[in-house]
Amino acid sequence: MDSVNQSYRYDEEALIGLASKGDLDAFNQLVLTYQDMAYRHAYSLLGDPEAAEDTTQDSFIKAFEGIRSFRGGSFRSWLLRIVSNTAYDVLRQSKRRPTQPLYPEGDDGEEIESPAWLADPNVSVQGAVEQSEEAKYIYRALDELPDVHRSILTLVDLYDLDYSEAARVLKVPIGTVKSRLARARLQMKAKLLSEEYAILPILSSVRNTG
């Protein structure tokens, strides 16, 4: 772990410690760090901006009220699980069904391997977003994916959660995470290579500079 990441981890741990003692200013610093991520995850599950905003606010309230129960590990994953649970409550109350797996594991129970969503497997959606001036098109394409695919792509390729973290957040097996991610990447690739977006040159330049 490099010194910058180590310093950030210690700073976050200090903020969590203060927040667990009721320090609202410390918790607000955590909110500033994670509010965009929490909103996008809520939106990926709900597909409605207003509902996602309300869910994000409710989730942070629940997080502050329950932060004493945080037992270490990834605060990000812990927070996103709260967002997921809050979003599922919204879906139940509105009588919408929570997102279900569209592509389960194989009949033998083995995990389905995820093909690269671009020719170069090292190029992720996150890399394209960070290195491209056309990020808005990438986010627009992401928003057009089905909920089940948008949520997994957001968690893994934008927020860099590993498979086990994503599985805990979404409450699904790791094999389901991999199979959903494979389809999501292929759908995203098809959108970004379409004439509507025409962003293949951008992704190619990212691939060539990686």
SVG drawing of the C-alpha trace seen along z (x, -y; Angstrom):
<svg xmlns="http://www.w3.org/2000/svg" viewBox="-47 -20 51 50">
<polyline fill="none" stroke="black" stroke-width="0.4" points="0.0,0.0 1.5,-3.4 1.9,-6.2 -1.0,-8.2 -3.5,-5.4 -2.2,-4.4 -2.6,-8.0 -6.1,-8.1 -7.0,-4.9 -5.8,-6.2 -7.7,-9.5 -10.9,-7.6 -10.4,-5.4 -10.0,-8.5 -13.2,-10.0 -15.1,-6.8 -13.9,-6.7 -15.0,-10.3 -18.3,-9.7 -19.0,-6.7 -18.7,-9.0 -21.4,-11.3 -19.1,-13.8 -21.4,-15.0 -18.6,-17.1 -16.5,-13.9 -19.4,-12.0 -20.1,-14.8 -16.6,-14.4 -17.4,-10.8 -20.6,-11.9 -18.7,-14.2 -16.4,-11.3 -19.1,-8.8 -22.2,-10.7 -21.7,-10.5 -21.0,-6.8 -24.0,-6.2 -26.3,-8.1 -25.1,-6.3 -25.6,-2.9 -29.1,-3.9 -29.9,-5.1 -28.5,-1.9 -31.0,0.1 -34.0,-2.2 -33.7,-3.9 -35.3,-7.1 -33.3,-10.2 -35.6,-11.5 -36.0,-8.2 -32.2,-7.7 -31.6,-11.0 -34.1,-10.3 -32.6,-6.8 -29.1,-8.2 -30.1,-10.7 -32.0,-8.0 -29.0,-5.7 -26.6,-8.2 -29.0,-8.8 -29.0,-5.1 -25.3,-4.9 -24.8,-7.7 -27.3,-6.0 -25.6,-2.6 -22.0,-3.5 -21.2,-2.1 -22.0,1.3 -19.3,0.9 -16.6,3.5 -13.8,2.5 -13.1,3.7 -14.3,1.8 -16.4,-1.2 -17.4,-1.6 -18.9,1.9 -20.6,1.4 -22.2,-1.8 -23.2,-0.4 -25.0,2.5 -27.0,-0.1 -27.9,-1.8 -28.9,1.5 -31.1,2.4 -32.7,-1.0 -33.3,-0.8 -34.9,2.6 -37.2,1.3 -38.3,-1.4 -38.9,1.2 -41.0,3.3 -43.0,0.3 -43.7,-0.6 -44.6,3.0 -41.8,3.2 -39.8,6.4 -36.1,6.0 -33.7,6.7 -33.4,10.5 -30.5,12.3 -31.0,12.5 -28.1,14.8 -27.5,17.5 -24.5,19.8 -24.2,22.8 -26.2,25.9 -23.2,27.5 -23.0,24.5 -19.6,23.4 -18.8,19.7 -19.2,18.4 -16.0,16.7 -16.3,13.0 -15.0,12.2 -13.2,8.9 -15.6,6.1 -12.9,4.7 -10.1,6.3 -7.7,5.3 -8.9,6.7 -6.9,4.0 -9.2,1.3 -12.1,0.8 -15.0,-1.6 -13.3,-3.4 -10.2,-3.9 -12.2,-5.3 -14.0,-7.7 -10.9,-9.0 -8.9,-9.4 -11.6,-10.7 -13.2,-14.1 -16.3,-12.2 -17.2,-10.8 -20.7,-12.1 -21.3,-9.8 -20.0,-6.8 -22.3,-7.7 -25.2,-8.1 -24.6,-4.7 -24.3,-3.2 -27.6,-4.8 -29.3,-3.1 -28.3,0.4 -30.9,2.6 -30.8,2.1 -29.3,5.5 -26.3,4.7 -25.9,1.1 -25.6,1.9 -22.9,4.5 -20.9,2.5 -21.1,-0.6 -19.8,1.4 -17.0,3.3 -15.8,1.2 -16.5,-2.3 -16.0,-1.8 -13.4,1.0 -15.1,3.3 -13.8,6.9 -16.1,9.8 -16.6,10.7 -17.4,7.1 -19.9,6.7 -21.5,10.0 -21.9,8.9 -23.4,5.5 -25.9,7.1 -26.5,10.2 -25.8,12.6 -23.2,15.4 -19.9,14.5 -20.7,16.6 -23.8,14.4 -21.6,11.3 -19.3,12.7 -22.1,13.7 -23.9,10.4 -20.7,8.5 -19.8,10.4 -23.1,9.5 -23.0,5.9 -19.5,5.4 -20.6,6.8 -23.7,4.5 -21.6,1.5 -19.1,2.3 -21.9,2.6 -23.3,-0.8 -20.0,-2.6 -19.1,-1.2 -22.5,-2.2 -22.9,-5.2 -25.0,-6.9 -22.0,-7.2 -19.1,-6.8 -16.5,-6.7 -14.4,-3.8 -11.4,-6.2 -11.5,-7.4 -11.4,-3.9 -8.7,-2.9 -6.5,-5.8 -7.0,-4.8 -6.0,-1.2 -2.9,-2.4 -1.7,-4.6 -2.3,-2.0"/>
</svg>
